[in-house]
Amino acid sequence: MANSSVSRTTTTLLFDHDGTLINSERVHFTLWQEIVASHGAELPDEFYCKVMAGIPVKQNAKDVVKHFSLDAVPEQLAKKKQEKIKAYLSEQAFPLMPWAAETIKECADKGYIIGIVTGGSTLSVEKTLSNYGLADYVSCVVAVEDVTHSKPAPDCYQLAMKKLGVSPAQCVAIEDTYTGMQSAVSAELPCVVIPTTQSATHDFSRATSRYESLQLWLEQEITGR
């Protein structure tokens, strides 16, 4: 995909969080492994990558209960996962993806409005912004708590645009999973995808452009303009 996602009408860049700005999927996978193991089953890497990566916690819980026939209520597993993430974030922020901080700063320096639109928690985003000194660059955060229907529904992107007073033609979404791309595209946004190891096999045929790293996207679509 060589098409440019950023155009002359683009004023606003809406970044996903998990897997796009922060390297969190391995931590999420490990925590889900622990939860599934506590119910006597084993969560394979392949299943996580194919079914769970980039999906909000509540849906993850439903999927593991159904697939592994666990003797558990999905809501209880979701709560357990959220407690584990809170415990993790009380000790540290998730590590940044390569070039995440540089990308945010460079995009802001170029005059773009920046938002973060995530299927994860507000707490996780706040930890990232405060820990890495990025809060001043971000004008809007929409997290899973802010909408009734999270990704892949378009609601989170629609809410971000409403908060910022912009139209789809003014925005570009930056995502790393099929679910995130679907959310952006359903909100009529151009979407650049930067797959991770976990999402490399996802179907990104509806994306506007695809890059192998934030650095490549930044150099080809932002700093080169």
C-alpha positions in Angstrom: 0.0 0.0 0.0 1.8 3.1 -1.2 -1.1 5.5 -1.0 -0.6 8.4 1.4 -3.0 8.6 4.3 -2.2 12.2 5.1 -3.5 14.8 2.7 -3.7 18.6 2.3 -7.0 18.6 4.2 -5.6 16.6 7.2 -5.4 18.7 10.4 -5.9 15.9 13.0 -4.1 12.7 13.8 -5.9 10.1 15.9 -3.6 7.5 17.3 -4.6 4.1 18.7 -2.7 3.4 22.0 -2.0 -0.4 22.6 0.3 -1.7 19.9 0.5 1.6 18.1 2.1 3.9 20.7 2.8 1.4 23.5 4.3 -2.0 23.4 1.7 -3.7 25.5 0.3 -6.7 23.7 2.9 -9.1 25.1 2.0 -8.0 28.7 -1.8 -8.4 27.9 -1.1 -11.8 26.5 0.9 -12.9 29.6 -1.8 -11.7 31.9 -4.5 -13.5 29.9 -2.4 -16.6 30.0 -2.3 -16.4 33.8 -6.1 -16.0 34.0 -6.9 -18.8 31.6 -4.3 -21.1 33.3 -6.0 -20.5 36.7 -9.1 -22.1 35.2 -7.1 -25.2 34.0 -6.6 -24.2 30.3 -3.8 -23.0 28.1 -3.9 -19.9 26.0 -1.8 -20.3 22.8 0.0 -17.4 21.2 -1.8 -18.2 17.9 -5.3 -17.8 19.4 -4.4 -14.6 21.1 -3.0 -13.1 17.9 -5.9 -14.2 15.8 -8.8 -13.5 18.1 -7.8 -11.3 21.0 -5.1 -8.8 20.0 -6.6 -5.3 19.8 -10.0 -6.3 21.2 -11.4 -4.7 24.3 -11.2 -6.7 27.6 -14.9 -7.5 27.9 -15.0 -9.2 24.5 -11.7 -11.0 25.2 -13.3 -12.5 28.3 -16.4 -13.7 26.4 -14.1 -15.2 23.7 -11.9 -17.2 26.1 -14.8 -18.5 28.2 -16.6 -19.7 25.0 -13.5 -21.1 23.2 -12.0 -22.9 26.2 -15.3 -23.8 27.8 -14.2 -22.3 31.0 -16.3 -22.6 34.2 -16.3 -18.9 34.7 -18.5 -15.8 34.1 -17.0 -13.5 31.5 -17.6 -10.4 33.6 -15.5 -12.0 36.4 -12.6 -12.7 34.1 -12.8 -9.2 32.7 -12.7 -7.7 36.2 -9.7 -9.9 37.0 -7.9 -8.7 33.9 -8.6 -5.1 34.7 -7.3 -5.6 38.3 -4.1 -7.2 36.9 -3.6 -4.2 34.5 -4.1 -1.7 37.4 -1.5 -3.6 39.4 0.9 -3.5 36.5 0.3 0.2 35.9 0.8 1.1 39.6 4.4 -0.1 39.2 5.2 1.2 35.7 4.0 2.5 32.4 3.9 0.3 29.4 7.1 0.6 27.3 6.7 2.9 24.2 6.8 1.5 20.7 9.9 2.5 18.8 9.6 6.2 17.6 6.3 6.8 19.4 7.5 9.8 21.4 9.4 11.2 18.4 6.3 10.8 16.2 4.0 12.5 18.6 6.4 15.4 19.1 7.2 15.8 15.4 3.5 15.7 14.4 2.7 18.4 17.0 5.6 20.5 15.8 4.2 20.2 12.3 1.0 21.7 13.6 -1.3 18.7 13.7 -3.9 18.3 16.4 -3.3 15.0 18.2 -5.8 12.7 19.8 -5.6 9.2 21.3 -8.5 6.8 20.6 -8.2 3.5 22.4 -10.1 0.4 23.3 -8.1 0.3 26.5 -8.4 2.2 29.7 -8.0 5.9 30.5 -5.6 5.0 33.2 -3.3 3.3 30.8 -3.2 6.4 28.5 -2.7 8.8 31.4 0.2 6.7 32.7 1.8 6.8 29.2 1.3 10.6 28.8 2.6 11.5 32.3 5.5 9.0 32.4 6.9 10.0 29.0 6.1 13.7 29.2 3.6 13.7 26.3 0.5 15.2 27.9 1.1 18.6 26.4 1.0 17.3 22.9 -2.3 15.5 23.1 -5.6 17.4 22.8 -8.1 14.6 23.3 -8.3 11.1 24.7 -11.2 8.7 24.1 -11.0 5.4 26.0 -13.1 2.3 26.5 -15.0 4.0 29.4 -16.1 6.8 27.3 -18.4 4.9 24.9 -21.0 2.2 25.1 -19.7 0.4 22.1 -15.9 0.3 21.8 -13.8 -0.8 18.8 -14.7 -2.2 16.2 -17.7 0.1 16.4 -17.0 3.6 15.1 -18.3 5.3 18.3 -14.9 6.1 19.8 -13.6 7.9 16.7 -16.9 9.7 16.3 -16.7 11.0 19.8 -13.1 12.1 19.3 -14.1 14.1 16.2 -17.0 15.6 18.1 -14.8 16.7 21.0 -12.2 18.2 18.6 -14.8 19.8 16.3 -13.4 18.1 13.1 -14.8 16.1 10.2 -13.6 12.7 8.9 -11.9 14.5 5.9 -9.7 16.4 8.4 -8.5 13.3 10.2 -6.3 10.3 9.8 -6.4 7.3 12.2 -3.2 5.3 13.0 -3.9 1.7 14.0 -2.2 -1.7 14.4 -5.0 -4.2 14.2 -8.0 -5.2 12.0 -10.4 -4.2 14.8 -8.9 -0.8 15.1 -8.9 -0.3 11.3 -12.5 -1.4 11.1 -13.5 1.2 13.8 -11.7 4.0 11.9 -13.0 3.0 8.5 -16.6 2.6 9.9 -16.2 6.2 11.1 -15.3 7.1 7.5 -11.7 8.0 8.4 -8.6 7.4 6.2 -6.5 4.8 8.2 -2.8 4.0 8.2 -1.9 0.6 9.7 1.4 -0.3 11.3 1.1 -4.0 12.2 2.8 -5.6 15.1 4.0 -9.1 15.3 0.7 -10.0 16.9 -1.4 -8.4 14.1 0.8 -9.0 11.0 -1.6 -11.6 9.5 -4.7 -9.4 10.0 -6.7 -8.3 6.9 -5.7 -4.7 6.2 -7.1 -4.5 2.7 -9.4 -1.6 3.7 -6.6 0.5 5.1 -5.5 3.6 3.2 -1.8 2.9 3.7 0.5 0.4 5.5 3.9 0.9 6.9 6.2 -1.4 8.8 7.1 1.2 11.5 6.1 4.5 12.9 9.4 5.9 11.8 8.8 5.0 8.2 5.3 6.5 8.3 6.6 9.7 10.0 9.4 10.1 7.5 7.3 9.5 4.4 4.0 11.2 5.3 4.8 13.8 7.9 8.4 15.2 7.8 8.6 14.9 4.1 5.6 17.2 3.6 
